[in-house]
Amino acid sequence: MDIIGIFSKAATSTTWTQTNLGKVAEVTHQDLTWTVLLPGMGTDEAGESTPSKARITGYQGYGGTEFMEVEATWAQTIGIVDAALAATRI
């Protein structure tokens, strides 16, 4: 599994879909369709807003769907957020 390649494709995605969990991009990599979730703001123990990282939530391919949680690095997250902002800018 090439995690870096998946996050790199998400960082160039021009199509983002709003779901009940937030904005997601579906990117095709190595014949599988991967779902990358744009990060939202989280909260810490004191209820203060804290940033969170983008993550892969699963993939679809021949044989079914696999759900997973793979977190991006901060550098990857910045690229993914930039791509989503550029794609959804009016």
GIFENFEN-V898003 format. One line per field, one symbol per residue. ss: DSSP state (A for helix, B for strand, O for the rest). phi: phi as a letter, one per 30 degrees, with the letter a starting at -180 (. if undefined). psi: psi as a letter, one per 40 degrees, with the letter a starting at -180 (. if undefined). A space follows every 50 residues. Layout:
ss = ???
phi = ???
psi = ???
This chain:
ss = OOAAAAAAAAOOOOOOBBBOOBBBBBBBBOOBBBBBBOOOBBBOOOOOBB BOOOBBBBBBBOOBBBBBBBBOOAAAAAAAAAAAAAAAOO
phi = .cdddddddddcdcbbcdbdckdbccccbhibcccccddcdcbcddiddb dbcdadclbbadjkcbcabbdddddddddddedddddcdc
psi = hgddddddddeehehhhhieeahihhihhfeihihhhhiahaiadeeihi iiiiiheaiiaheahhiihhhiiddddddddddddddeh.
